[in-house]
């Protein structure tokens, strides 16, 4: 995960110029969505919504963790 998924999420956060205090929406609750959410949170943003993925269980887990 550290060699592929997280850097992709980090790169997306950099391209979007996410700043502290901003609110973001994460599309997808899989591993890539988790990487994006984690990167956005590390940049100081809050997660407004995690849009669902194919797995209802995975979506519920990501929404409850807000990652």
N, C-alpha and C positions, 0 to 999 in steps of 0.2 A: 504494500500500500504506500509506503513512503517513497518508493521510486516511481510511481505512476500516478495514482489517484490524488494524493495530497498536493503534489506540485501543480497538477492541472487546476485544482480548486484555488490554489494560491495565485496562479497566473490569471485566472478569471477575476479574482479579487483585485489584482493589480490593474488589469485592463479596464475594469469598471471604476477604478479610482475610488474605492470604498474608503470612507473616512470615519473617524470616531463620531458617534452620535447619529449616523445615518441608519436608516432602516432598510433591510433588504428582504427579498422574497427568494426562496430557494426552490428551484424547479427540480423535482425528483428527490426521492428519499433513499436512494441506493448509496453505494460507496462513494460515487462521484458527488452526489448531493451533500453527503456528509462532509467530504473534503471542502466543498465550497462553503458550507455553513460554518465549519470550524475556522476556515481562513477569514471569513467575513467577521466572525465574532472576535478573532484575534486582532483584527484591524480596528476593533472598537465599535462595531455596528451591532444593532439588535436584529433578531430574526423575526419578521412579522408573520410569515406564513411559510410552511413547507408544503408544496403541492404534491399530491400523492403519486406514487409509482404503482407498478403492477401488483405489488404485494401489500395488502391492507395491513398486515401485521408489522411490516417494516415501516410503513408510513406512520402508523400509530406510535411506534417506538421513537421515530425521529421527531415527531411533533411533541411528544412528552418530554424529550430531552432538549428540544429547541436547538439542536445542532445541525 
